[in-house]
Amino acid sequence: GQNIDQPTEMTATEGAIVQINCTYQTSGFNGLFWYQQHAGEAPTFLSYNVLDGLEEKGRFSSFLSRSKGYSYLLLKELQMKDSASYLCAVGGNDYKLSFGAGTTVTVRA
Amino acid sequence: DGGITQSPKYLFRKEGQNVTLSCEQNLNHDAMYWYRQDPGQGLRLIYYSQIVNDFQKGDIAEGYSVSREKKESFPLTVTSAQKNPTAFYLCASSMVRGRDTGELFFGEGSRLTVL
């Protein structure tokens, strides 16, 4: 099975940077995903890492270390609209994606 | 536009009743999934299907049933055997590439409340 851990809540100021960590223990690994979910809405895809290293996409970057079972999502130049829950998900065997509990990020003016 | 459509968006049910949540996709995706989300918890996998006429139990399948008679459709029935059915239900789909899990595309969700 999968065990995925991420912090429950984080708070940051508009314009700042926040880093959301995710650690995982898996029986198989076929990539790590980050999703954003606003309250009451469906998750939307942010990033995908399958090889070690940093993937940058605009204000958002995601990092993966497979040997350490570790990933982080970096949000730069925070905006009020970035207030949401961020879900770390690991692709395992048999086409299944397992999710962490999510990190609620609150951006304050 | 391509996407995933879930219905109904809100549903109220009396205890002891079965209800069926609809999920339709026109993305030509092979795999479809049902997740349940409770407040403060991550998404938990109920059932998934890689191909038509085949589906597998996820982590919390008890009290639920599914069918996959068409590639586009993957309805979920919440039976009276499900002890705590009040939750937000999300349907998703993905392409299948070898044994890799492709990016999941989600529907808008169905919020079920048992009265």
Boltz contact constraints between the chains, C-beta under 6 A:
constraints:
  - contact:
      token1: [A, 30]
      token2: [B, 100]
      max_distance: 6.0
  - contact:
      token1: [A, 30]
      token2: [B, 101]
      max_distance: 6.0
  - contact:
      token1: [A, 42]
      token2: [B, 106]
      max_distance: 6.0
  - contact:
      token1: [A, 42]
      token2: [B, 108]
      max_distance: 6.0
  - contact:
      token1: [A, 42]
      token2: [B, 109]
      max_distance: 6.0
  - contact:
      token1: [A, 43]
      token2: [B, 106]
      max_distance: 6.0
  - contact:
      token1: [A, 45]
      token2: [B, 103]
      max_distance: 6.0
  - contact:
      token1: [A, 91]
      token2: [B, 101]
      max_distance: 6.0
  - contact:
      token1: [A, 95]
      token2: [B, 31]
      max_distance: 6.0
  - contact:
      token1: [A, 95]
      token2: [B, 50]
      max_distance: 6.0
  - contact:
      token1: [A, 95]
      token2: [B, 101]
      max_distance: 6.0
  - contact:
      token1: [A, 97]
      token2: [B, 101]
      max_distance: 6.0
  - contact:
      token1: [A, 97]
      token2: [B, 104]
      max_distance: 6.0
  - contact:
      token1: [A, 99]
      token2: [B, 42]
      max_distance: 6.0
  - contact:
      token1: [A, 99]
      token2: [B, 43]
      max_distance: 6.0
  - contact:
      token1: [A, 100]
      token2: [B, 42]
      max_distance: 6.0
  - contact:
      token1: [A, 101]
      token2: [B, 41]
      max_distance: 6.0
  - contact:
      token1: [A, 101]
      token2: [B, 42]
      max_distance: 6.0
  - contact:
      token1: [A, 102]
      token2: [B, 42]
      max_distance: 6.0
